[in-house]
């Protein structure tokens, strides 16, 4: 994955496709409410998602996705 400095300093959410929920902070469970979701650094989110999706193929869909968090003003 190519690195983009713009994203490396931002906060990331992790989405679980199996549960249709966000990860809570500290990898401590899941929530449907984005306000209760945990924020992760780029490095943390990338490592979690990369590990969770290591067996993903065209048959085995990805388990997790990392999403940049942008709060609307």
N, C-alpha and C positions, 0 to 999 in steps of 0.2 A: 504494500500500500504506500502510495506516495504521501509524503507529509506536507501539510499545508499549515503554515504558522498561524493563519487566521483562526483555524479550528483548534489548534493545540492549546490555546489559552481559554477556550470556552468550556461551558459545562455541558455534560452529556447525560441523557437518559438512556436506559436500556429497556427495550420492549421484549416481552416473552410471548412468542406466537402460540405456544402450547396452551398457556393460561389466558391469553389476551389481556395481559396486565403489565404494568410497569414494575421494575425491580424497586424495592425500598432501599434506603441508604444502608451501606455496609453489607450489601448482599443479604439482607435480613428480611426475606419474604417478598410478597408482591402486593400491589394495590391497583385498583381500577382508577383511583383518583390521582390525577397528575400533581395535585398540590401535596400529596403524601409520597410522591416518588423521590427516589434518591438521585443525587447528582454525582457524577463521576468525572474525573479528569479524562482527557483523550486517551492517555496511556492505560488507565484502569479499564475504561469501557472497551477499548480495543482488545486488551488481553482477555477480558471476560467473554466477549462476543466471539473472538477468534477460537478460544478453547471450546465454547459451547457448540460452535458450528464446524468443528474439525471433521465431522463425518458427513457434512452436508454434500449432497450430490443432486443431480437432476431428479432422482427418485426420493432421496431423503432431504426434505426441505430444511432450510435454516431454522434453528431454534430461537435465536435471539437476534436483535438488531440494535445498533446504537443510533440515537437521534440527537442532533444538536438542539439545545434548549435556547430559545429566544423568547424573552418576556416582552410582551407588547406593552408599550407605554400608554 
